[in-house]
Structure formats: C-alpha cells, structure tokens
Amino acid sequence: MKNSILKSFAVALIFSFGVAVIGFAQRSRTATVAKEVPSLLSSLPPSDAVALVNVNRVLDEALPKLLAENPAKLAEVNAELAQFKTDTGLDPGSFDQIALGLSYSYPREGVTKIKTVALAKGTFNAGAIVAAGRLAANGKYVEQKYQGKTIYLFTLSRQVKLLGLWDLKVTDLAVASLDGNTLALGDLNSVRGVIDANRTHRRPNAELIALASRDPNAILGFGGNISEALLQSLRVSNDGVARELTAVRQVYGTLGMTSTDLELMVAARTVDAYAAKNLSDTVEGLKQFGAVFINRLSAAKGDLARSALNNLKIGTQGNELQLRTAVAQSQVAPLMRGY
C-alpha cells in the first residue's frame, strides 16, 4: 500500500510538472489562440508536443549560475558543446532559439518512444554551417535531394547531444537548411517532415504553439497533447488518480529564472471546470503525502523537493488546473553534479 501511494504521488508530481518537463504562465483560451505565434515553432511538422528554448539564456545565464559551484560539470558541458561542433560543424553559441517537436509512438504495452526534431535559428549562415559539417564529418555523410532542399546525412561515431545537453537519440543525423539562418536537425524522416510542413505553409500545431509561447521571457516554454495511449503507458496504479487524469487533454507551461530563483508553473487543461476542480482536490490530497516521499530522498534532493512543495500553489481557472512554485537556484546547483 505504501509503495502504491508513493508511486501515485510520484506520478502526480511528474504529471503536475509537465510529464517530466517544466512550465508556467497563464491567460484565457481566447487570448492564447489570438496571440501571434513564433515563426520558428510554426515551422515544425505535426507534433504531439512542442517546446521553445531560449538558447542565449541557457548558455549565458542558466548554466553558468547553476554550475558555478561545480566547475568540473561546467567543464564537461563545455566539452560536450565543443564536441557537438566537432561532430557536426555547428556552433551552439551561434544559436538564438531552438524549437523542438516531439512525436510519441507505442511499440508495445507500457512503452512510449519519443522522436524529436529540432529547429535551430541564429545569427549564423545556415549554408556555411552545413558546409562546415561536411568537413567535420570527414567524408562520413551523404547528400539527398528532397522537395528542392538538400539534406545532409551525417554518420556519427556516437549519439550527439544537442547543445551538449539533450541526446537526439540518432547516430545518423540529418541536417537541412530551411533558409539563411534556420536549420532542421533530427533523423531523416523527421527532417523530411519539416520540409513538407514548410512547403504547405500550414500551422499544424497552432494551439500547442500558442500554449508554449505564452511567456516571451521564459527560458523554456512547452505545450503538449495528452492522449489516452500516453496515459495508459504511464501505468498509474492508483485507480482514483488514473480516473482524474483521463480528463486531461493538454499540459503546458514555461520555466523562468530570476536573479535568485527558478520559477515554475504548469497547467493541465481538462474537459471542463468540474474535472479541473476534481483534479485540483486530488493533487491537494497527494501533496499531503509529500513528506513521506521526500524523506526517502537524499539531503540535497530532499531540500529541493521540500522547498518546491512548500511553495507549491494549486488552483483552477475555468477548465484548467494550475500549479506554481519556485525554488532557489542555490538549492538546484548541488543536484547538477549528477545531471
């Protein structure tokens, strides 16, 4: 019973904080749909979830602050950035934004696979960077023509980390220049999907894009659909929690950073206001078990989780459950040793 409660609480936390990602910010649905969407996110192919990363703030602000007390890890990240440039000819320091499109598949019961395609926009010349990538690959690449675009397929000696942080989970990295300062990166089929999406000039992810771009000052914003198949793959053991989650249709949010804190808000959009209130009550109840879960964590993780729970604000607005919290950067920094 204890393990079941802990597992349910953990799942609720994972769900609440963006199904293992991040988030914050809110407004009415009408205002969201009416808001102009960023062109980079608009260039993504149809996706189950989208995210927009402010690369300048990640590299220039977030990482130096969070890794200030861990120079060895900061050096490791910088080495990954340098290796990314060596492997691909792409300098992450020249990126301004990165848009991510995630697609889910379910090869067997209880298993979810995520395919990611990335769009990088910056001050670089995309054509020159692709040319540099050809040299960096030392001949281990092929060129393909698709819909009037050239796709470069690099064979890498290892799985590449985008910005030295996120595994793209590909050893054959496809890269195509969409315009003078925008690149598409991912596996071959995903990059072809980007090219197709930009030929039609449609916005297949318009609602998700609006959710992910609510706060233009965020380090990261995301929006995602929650399907029945995705919920089933989570295997929530608590029947009550599982029933409440079936009413969720989307999650969204952003991660913000002040001079001292990381600020987080995530929202779950449900079928109606009644479902949002029920889910809010469930999360309020599960929050009470937080101390039990926290006591099983290491000191640094426990301090961070305790602070996040103490600062957690739970509320509803219409058909949305909204969660807000903030933690001090000084509490996050010790955990970066193991990241």
DRENDO-1510 file (C-alpha; in Angstrom, 1 decimal, always signed):
<recs>
REC; n; res; u; v; w
REC; 1; MET; +0.0; +0.0; +0.0 .
REC; 2; LYS; +2.8; +2.4; +0.9 .
REC; 3; ASN; +4.6; +1.7; -2.4 .
REC; 4; SER; +1.3; +2.3; -4.2 .
REC; 5; ILE; +0.8; +5.7; -2.5 .
REC; 6; LEU; +4.4; +6.7; -3.2 .
REC; 7; LYS; +4.2; +5.7; -6.8 .
REC; 8; SER; +0.9; +7.5; -7.3 .
REC; 9; PHE; +2.4; +10.6; -5.7 .
REC; 10; ALA; +5.4; +10.4; -7.9 .
REC; 11; VAL; +3.3; +10.0; -11.0 .
REC; 12; ALA; +1.2; +13.0; -9.9 .
REC; 13; LEU; +4.3; +15.1; -9.4 .
REC; 14; ILE; +5.6; +14.0; -12.8 .
REC; 15; PHE; +2.3; +14.9; -14.4 .
REC; 16; SER; +2.0; +18.1; -12.5 .
REC; 17; PHE; +5.4; +19.3; -13.5 .
REC; 18; GLY; +4.7; +18.8; -17.2 .
REC; 19; VAL; +5.0; +15.0; -17.5 .
REC; 20; ALA; +8.7; +15.1; -16.7 .
REC; 21; VAL; +9.4; +18.5; -18.2 .
REC; 22; ILE; +8.7; +22.0; -17.0 .
REC; 23; GLY; +6.4; +25.1; -17.1 .
REC; 24; PHE; +4.4; +28.3; -16.1 .
REC; 25; ALA; +2.3; +31.3; -17.1 .
REC; 26; GLN; -1.5; +31.7; -17.8 .
REC; 27; ARG; -4.2; +33.6; -19.7 .
REC; 28; SER; -7.6; +32.9; -21.2 .
REC; 29; ARG; -8.0; +30.4; -24.0 .
REC; 30; THR; -9.3; +33.2; -26.3 .
REC; 31; ALA; -6.3; +35.3; -25.7 .
REC; 32; THR; -4.0; +32.3; -26.3 .
REC; 33; VAL; -5.4; +31.5; -29.7 .
REC; 34; ALA; -5.3; +35.1; -30.8 .
REC; 35; LYS; -1.7; +35.6; -29.9 .
REC; 36; GLU; +0.8; +35.7; -32.7 .
REC; 37; VAL; +2.9; +32.6; -32.8 .
REC; 38; PRO; +6.7; +32.5; -33.2 .
REC; 39; SER; +7.8; +31.6; -36.7 .
REC; 40; LEU; +10.3; +29.0; -35.6 .
REC; 41; LEU; +7.7; +26.9; -33.8 .
REC; 42; SER; +5.4; +27.4; -36.8 .
REC; 43; SER; +8.0; +25.6; -39.0 .
REC; 44; LEU; +7.7; +22.3; -37.0 .
REC; 45; PRO; +5.9; +19.3; -38.5 .
REC; 46; PRO; +2.7; +17.9; -36.8 .
REC; 47; SER; +3.8; +17.0; -33.3 .
REC; 48; ASP; +2.4; +15.6; -30.0 .
REC; 49; ALA; +4.3; +18.3; -28.0 .
REC; 50; VAL; +6.4; +21.3; -28.9 .
REC; 51; ALA; +8.9; +23.4; -26.9 .
REC; 52; LEU; +10.8; +26.6; -27.4 .
REC; 53; VAL; +14.2; +27.1; -25.8 .
REC; 54; ASN; +15.9; +30.5; -25.4 .
REC; 55; VAL; +19.5; +29.3; -26.1 .
REC; 56; ASN; +21.1; +32.6; -25.2 .
REC; 57; ARG; +19.7; +32.4; -21.6 .
REC; 58; VAL; +20.5; +28.7; -21.2 .
REC; 59; LEU; +24.2; +29.1; -22.2 .
REC; 60; ASP; +24.8; +32.6; -20.9 .
REC; 61; GLU; +22.7; +32.7; -17.8 .
REC; 62; ALA; +21.2; +29.4; -16.6 .
REC; 63; LEU; +24.2; +27.0; -16.9 .
REC; 64; PRO; +26.9; +29.3; -15.5 .
REC; 65; LYS; +24.7; +30.1; -12.5 .
REC; 66; LEU; +23.6; +26.6; -11.8 .
REC; 67; LEU; +27.0; +25.1; -12.3 .
REC; 68; ALA; +29.0; +27.9; -10.7 .
REC; 69; GLU; +29.8; +25.6; -7.7 .
REC; 70; ASN; +30.6; +22.7; -9.9 .
REC; 71; PRO; +33.4; +23.7; -12.3 .
REC; 72; ALA; +34.0; +20.1; -13.3 .
REC; 73; LYS; +30.5; +19.7; -14.5 .
REC; 74; LEU; +30.6; +23.1; -16.3 .
REC; 75; ALA; +33.8; +22.0; -18.0 .
REC; 76; GLU; +32.1; +18.7; -19.0 .
REC; 77; VAL; +29.1; +20.7; -20.6 .
REC; 78; ASN; +31.5; +23.0; -22.4 .
REC; 79; ALA; +33.4; +19.9; -23.7 .
REC; 80; GLU; +30.1; +18.5; -25.0 .
REC; 81; LEU; +29.4; +21.8; -26.7 .
REC; 82; ALA; +32.8; +21.7; -28.3 .
REC; 83; GLN; +32.3; +18.1; -29.3 .
REC; 84; PHE; +29.0; +18.9; -30.8 .
REC; 85; LYS; +30.7; +21.5; -33.0 .
REC; 86; THR; +33.4; +19.0; -33.9 .
REC; 87; ASP; +30.9; +16.3; -34.8 .
REC; 88; THR; +28.6; +18.4; -36.8 .
REC; 89; GLY; +30.3; +21.7; -37.7 .
REC; 90; LEU; +27.5; +23.6; -35.8 .
REC; 91; ASP; +28.5; +26.1; -33.1 .
REC; 92; PRO; +25.8; +26.1; -30.4 .
REC; 93; GLY; +26.9; +29.6; -29.4 .
REC; 94; SER; +25.5; +31.0; -32.6 .
REC; 95; PHE; +22.0; +29.7; -31.9 .
REC; 96; ASP; +19.4; +32.1; -30.6 .
REC; 97; GLN; +16.4; +29.8; -30.3 .
REC; 98; ILE; +15.8; +26.1; -30.6 .
REC; 99; ALA; +12.3; +24.7; -31.3 .
REC; 100; LEU; +11.6; +21.0; -30.5 .
REC; 101; GLY; +8.9; +18.9; -31.9 .
REC; 102; LEU; +8.2; +15.6; -30.1 .
REC; 103; SER; +6.2; +12.7; -31.5 .
REC; 104; TYR; +5.2; +9.7; -29.5 .
REC; 105; SER; +4.8; +6.1; -30.5 .
REC; 106; TYR; +3.9; +3.0; -28.5 .
REC; 107; PRO; +5.7; -0.1; -29.8 .
REC; 108; ARG; +4.3; -2.3; -27.0 .
REC; 109; GLU; +2.2; -2.0; -23.9 .
REC; 110; GLY; +3.6; +0.3; -21.3 .
REC; 111; VAL; +6.4; +1.6; -23.6 .
REC; 112; THR; +6.5; +5.1; -25.1 .
REC; 113; LYS; +9.1; +6.1; -27.6 .
REC; 114; ILE; +9.8; +9.8; -28.3 .
REC; 115; LYS; +11.1; +11.0; -31.6 .
REC; 116; THR; +12.5; +14.6; -31.6 .
REC; 117; VAL; +13.2; +17.0; -34.4 .
REC; 118; ALA; +14.9; +20.3; -33.7 .
REC; 119; LEU; +14.9; +23.7; -35.5 .
REC; 120; ALA; +17.8; +26.0; -34.7 .
REC; 121; LYS; +17.7; +29.7; -35.5 .
REC; 122; GLY; +20.5; +32.1; -35.0 .
REC; 123; THR; +22.9; +34.7; -36.4 .
REC; 124; PHE; +24.8; +32.0; -38.4 .
REC; 125; ASN; +24.7; +31.4; -42.1 .
REC; 126; ALA; +23.0; +28.0; -42.3 .
REC; 127; GLY; +24.6; +27.1; -45.7 .
REC; 128; ALA; +28.1; +27.8; -44.4 .
REC; 129; ILE; +27.5; +25.7; -41.3 .
REC; 130; VAL; +26.2; +22.8; -43.3 .
REC; 131; ALA; +29.4; +23.1; -45.4 .
REC; 132; ALA; +31.5; +23.0; -42.2 .
REC; 133; GLY; +29.6; +20.0; -41.1 .
REC; 134; ARG; +30.6; +18.2; -44.2 .
REC; 135; LEU; +34.2; +18.8; -43.4 .
REC; 136; ALA; +33.8; +17.8; -39.8 .
REC; 137; ALA; +32.2; +14.5; -40.8 .
REC; 138; ASN; +35.4; +13.7; -42.7 .
REC; 139; GLY; +33.5; +12.2; -45.6 .
REC; 140; LYS; +31.1; +10.2; -43.4 .
REC; 141; TYR; +28.0; +11.8; -44.9 .
REC; 142; VAL; +25.6; +11.5; -47.9 .
REC; 143; GLU; +23.5; +14.1; -49.6 .
REC; 144; GLN; +19.9; +13.7; -50.6 .
REC; 145; LYS; +17.6; +15.9; -52.5 .
REC; 146; TYR; +14.1; +16.3; -51.2 .
REC; 147; GLN; +11.4; +18.7; -52.4 .
REC; 148; GLY; +14.1; +21.1; -53.7 .
REC; 149; LYS; +16.1; +21.0; -50.5 .
REC; 150; THR; +19.4; +19.3; -49.8 .
REC; 151; ILE; +19.5; +17.0; -46.8 .
REC; 152; TYR; +23.0; +16.1; -45.4 .
REC; 153; LEU; +23.0; +12.8; -43.5 .
REC; 154; PHE; +26.0; +12.5; -41.2 .
REC; 155; THR; +27.1; +9.2; -39.7 .
REC; 156; LEU; +28.3; +10.0; -36.2 .
REC; 157; SER; +30.6; +7.9; -34.0 .
REC; 158; ARG; +28.2; +8.4; -31.0 .
REC; 159; GLN; +24.8; +9.8; -30.2 .
REC; 160; VAL; +25.1; +13.5; -30.4 .
REC; 161; LYS; +23.9; +15.9; -27.7 .
REC; 162; LEU; +22.1; +19.0; -28.9 .
REC; 163; LEU; +23.8; +22.0; -27.2 .
REC; 164; GLY; +25.8; +19.4; -25.3 .
REC; 165; LEU; +22.7; +18.8; -23.1 .
REC; 166; TRP; +19.9; +16.8; -24.9 .
REC; 167; ASP; +20.5; +13.4; -26.6 .
REC; 168; LEU; +18.9; +13.5; -30.1 .
REC; 169; LYS; +19.0; +9.7; -30.0 .
REC; 170; VAL; +20.3; +9.4; -33.5 .
REC; 171; THR; +23.6; +8.2; -34.9 .
REC; 172; ASP; +22.6; +9.2; -38.5 .
REC; 173; LEU; +22.0; +12.9; -38.1 .
REC; 174; ALA; +20.1; +14.6; -40.9 .
REC; 175; VAL; +20.6; +18.3; -41.3 .
REC; 176; ALA; +18.9; +20.7; -43.8 .
REC; 177; SER; +19.0; +24.4; -44.3 .
REC; 178; LEU; +15.4; +25.8; -44.4 .
REC; 179; ASP; +16.6; +29.4; -45.0 .
REC; 180; GLY; +19.6; +31.6; -44.5 .
REC; 181; ASN; +19.6; +31.2; -40.7 .
REC; 182; THR; +17.4; +28.2; -39.8 .
REC; 183; LEU; +18.5; +24.6; -39.7 .
REC; 184; ALA; +16.4; +21.4; -39.2 .
REC; 185; LEU; +18.1; +18.6; -37.3 .
REC; 186; GLY; +16.9; +15.1; -36.5 .
REC; 187; ASP; +16.5; +11.7; -38.2 .
REC; 188; LEU; +15.9; +11.6; -41.9 .
REC; 189; ASN; +12.1; +11.2; -41.8 .
REC; 190; SER; +11.7; +13.9; -39.3 .
REC; 191; VAL; +13.7; +16.4; -41.3 .
REC; 192; ARG; +11.7; +15.5; -44.4 .
REC; 193; GLY; +8.6; +16.2; -42.3 .
REC; 194; VAL; +9.9; +19.7; -41.6 .
REC; 195; ILE; +10.5; +20.3; -45.2 .
REC; 196; ASP; +6.9; +19.1; -46.1 .
REC; 197; ALA; +5.4; +21.3; -43.4 .
REC; 198; ASN; +7.1; +24.4; -44.7 .
REC; 199; ARG; +6.1; +23.8; -48.3 .
REC; 200; THR; +2.4; +23.8; -47.3 .
REC; 201; HIS; +2.7; +26.9; -45.0 .
REC; 202; ARG; +0.2; +25.4; -42.7 .
REC; 203; ARG; +0.3; +25.6; -38.9 .
REC; 204; PRO; -0.4; +22.0; -37.8 .
REC; 205; ASN; +0.5; +22.8; -34.1 .
REC; 206; ALA; -1.2; +26.2; -33.8 .
REC; 207; GLU; -2.9; +25.5; -30.4 .
REC; 208; LEU; +0.2; +23.8; -28.9 .
REC; 209; ILE; +2.4; +26.7; -30.2 .
REC; 210; ALA; +0.2; +29.3; -28.5 .
REC; 211; LEU; +0.4; +27.3; -25.3 .
REC; 212; ALA; +4.2; +27.0; -25.5 .
REC; 213; SER; +4.8; +30.7; -26.2 .
REC; 214; ARG; +2.7; +32.4; -23.6 .
REC; 215; ASP; +5.7; +34.0; -21.8 .
REC; 216; PRO; +8.2; +35.5; -24.3 .
REC; 217; ASN; +10.7; +36.0; -21.5 .
REC; 218; ALA; +10.8; +32.3; -20.4 .
REC; 219; ILE; +13.9; +30.2; -20.7 .
REC; 220; LEU; +11.7; +27.3; -21.9 .
REC; 221; GLY; +8.0; +27.0; -22.9 .
REC; 222; PHE; +6.1; +23.9; -23.9 .
REC; 223; GLY; +2.7; +22.6; -24.8 .
REC; 224; GLY; +1.6; +19.0; -25.3 .
REC; 225; ASN; -1.4; +16.9; -26.0 .
REC; 226; ILE; -2.3; +14.1; -23.5 .
REC; 227; SER; -3.7; +11.1; -25.4 .
REC; 228; GLU; -5.4; +8.0; -24.0 .
REC; 229; ALA; -2.4; +6.0; -25.2 .
REC; 230; LEU; +0.1; +8.2; -23.4 .
REC; 231; LEU; -1.9; +7.9; -20.1 .
REC; 232; GLN; -2.1; +4.2; -20.5 .
REC; 233; SER; +1.7; +4.0; -20.9 .
REC; 234; LEU; +2.2; +5.7; -17.5 .
REC; 235; ARG; +0.6; +2.7; -15.8 .
REC; 236; VAL; -0.8; +4.7; -12.9 .
REC; 237; SER; -1.5; +2.2; -10.1 .
REC; 238; ASN; -4.0; +4.3; -8.1 .
REC; 239; ASP; -7.4; +4.0; -9.7 .
REC; 240; GLY; -8.6; +7.3; -8.4 .
REC; 241; VAL; -5.7; +9.2; -9.8 .
REC; 242; ALA; -5.9; +7.3; -13.1 .
REC; 243; ARG; -9.6; +8.3; -13.5 .
REC; 244; GLU; -8.8; +12.0; -12.8 .
REC; 245; LEU; -6.0; +12.0; -15.4 .
REC; 246; THR; -8.3; +10.7; -18.1 .
REC; 247; ALA; -10.0; +14.1; -18.1 .
REC; 248; VAL; -6.7; +15.9; -19.1 .
REC; 249; ARG; -6.4; +16.9; -22.7 .
REC; 250; GLN; -3.3; +19.1; -22.7 .
REC; 251; VAL; -0.5; +20.4; -20.5 .
REC; 252; TYR; +1.6; +23.5; -21.0 .
REC; 253; GLY; +4.0; +25.7; -19.2 .
REC; 254; THR; +7.3; +27.6; -19.0 .
REC; 255; LEU; +10.4; +27.8; -16.9 .
REC; 256; GLY; +11.5; +31.2; -15.8 .
REC; 257; MET; +14.6; +32.5; -14.0 .
REC; 258; THR; +15.1; +35.5; -11.7 .
REC; 259; SER; +18.3; +36.7; -10.1 .
REC; 260; THR; +17.9; +34.2; -7.3 .
REC; 261; ASP; +15.1; +31.7; -8.1 .
REC; 262; LEU; +13.8; +29.2; -10.7 .
REC; 263; GLU; +10.1; +29.8; -11.2 .
REC; 264; LEU; +7.8; +27.1; -12.4 .
REC; 265; MET; +4.2; +27.0; -13.4 .
REC; 266; VAL; +2.4; +24.1; -15.2 .
REC; 267; ALA; -1.2; +23.9; -16.2 .
REC; 268; ALA; -3.4; +20.9; -17.2 .
REC; 269; ARG; -6.3; +21.7; -19.5 .
REC; 270; THR; -9.2; +19.3; -18.8 .
REC; 271; VAL; -12.5; +18.6; -20.4 .
REC; 272; ASP; -14.4; +21.0; -18.1 .
REC; 273; ALA; -14.3; +23.1; -14.9 .
REC; 274; TYR; -15.7; +20.2; -12.9 .
REC; 275; ALA; -12.9; +17.9; -13.9 .
REC; 276; ALA; -10.3; +20.6; -13.2 .
REC; 277; LYS; -11.7; +21.1; -9.7 .
REC; 278; ASN; -11.6; +17.3; -9.0 .
REC; 279; LEU; -8.1; +17.1; -10.2 .
REC; 280; SER; -7.1; +20.0; -8.0 .
REC; 281; ASP; -8.6; +18.3; -5.0 .
REC; 282; THR; -6.7; +15.1; -5.8 .
REC; 283; VAL; -3.4; +16.9; -6.1 .
REC; 284; GLU; -4.1; +18.8; -2.9 .
REC; 285; GLY; -4.6; +15.4; -1.2 .
REC; 286; LEU; -1.5; +13.9; -2.7 .
REC; 287; LYS; +0.5; +16.9; -1.6 .
REC; 288; GLN; +0.0; +15.8; +2.0 .
REC; 289; PHE; +2.0; +12.6; +1.3 .
REC; 290; GLY; +4.9; +14.7; +0.1 .
REC; 291; ALA; +6.8; +14.4; +3.4 .
REC; 292; VAL; +6.7; +10.6; +3.1 .
REC; 293; PHE; +8.2; +10.8; -0.4 .
REC; 294; ILE; +10.7; +13.5; +0.5 .
REC; 295; ASN; +12.1; +11.6; +3.4 .
REC; 296; ARG; +13.2; +8.8; +1.0 .
REC; 297; LEU; +15.4; +11.3; -0.9 .
REC; 298; SER; +19.0; +12.3; -0.4 .
REC; 299; ALA; +19.6; +15.5; +1.6 .
REC; 300; ALA; +20.1; +17.8; -1.5 .
REC; 301; LYS; +17.1; +16.3; -3.4 .
REC; 302; GLY; +15.0; +16.4; -0.2 .
REC; 303; ASP; +15.8; +20.0; +0.4 .
REC; 304; LEU; +14.8; +21.0; -3.1 .
REC; 305; ALA; +11.6; +18.9; -3.1 .
REC; 306; ARG; +10.6; +20.2; +0.3 .
REC; 307; SER; +11.1; +23.8; -0.9 .
REC; 308; ALA; +9.1; +23.1; -4.1 .
REC; 309; LEU; +6.2; +21.6; -2.1 .
REC; 310; ASN; +6.2; +24.3; +0.5 .
REC; 311; ASN; +6.0; +26.9; -2.2 .
REC; 312; LEU; +3.5; +25.0; -4.4 .
REC; 313; LYS; +0.3; +26.9; -5.1 .
REC; 314; ILE; -2.6; +24.8; -6.5 .
REC; 315; GLY; -5.6; +26.4; -8.2 .
REC; 316; THR; -8.0; +26.3; -11.0 .
REC; 317; GLN; -9.1; +28.7; -13.7 .
REC; 318; GLY; -12.0; +27.5; -15.8 .
REC; 319; ASN; -11.2; +24.1; -17.1 .
REC; 320; GLU; -7.5; +24.3; -16.1 .
REC; 321; LEU; -5.6; +23.0; -13.1 .
REC; 322; GLN; -2.7; +25.4; -12.4 .
REC; 323; LEU; +0.4; +24.8; -10.3 .
REC; 324; ARG; +3.0; +27.3; -9.4 .
REC; 325; THR; +6.2; +27.0; -7.4 .
REC; 326; ALA; +9.7; +28.5; -7.1 .
REC; 327; VAL; +13.0; +27.2; -5.7 .
REC; 328; ALA; +16.2; +28.9; -5.0 .
REC; 329; GLN; +19.0; +28.5; -7.6 .
REC; 330; SER; +21.3; +27.6; -4.7 .
REC; 331; GLN; +19.1; +24.5; -4.0 .
REC; 332; VAL; +19.3; +23.4; -7.6 .
REC; 333; ALA; +23.0; +23.8; -8.0 .
REC; 334; PRO; +24.1; +20.8; -5.8 .
REC; 335; LEU; +21.9; +18.5; -7.9 .
REC; 336; MET; +23.7; +19.5; -11.1 .
REC; 337; ARG; +26.6; +17.3; -10.0 .
REC; 338; GLY; +24.7; +14.2; -11.1 .
REC; 339; TYR; +22.9; +15.7; -14.2 .
</recs>
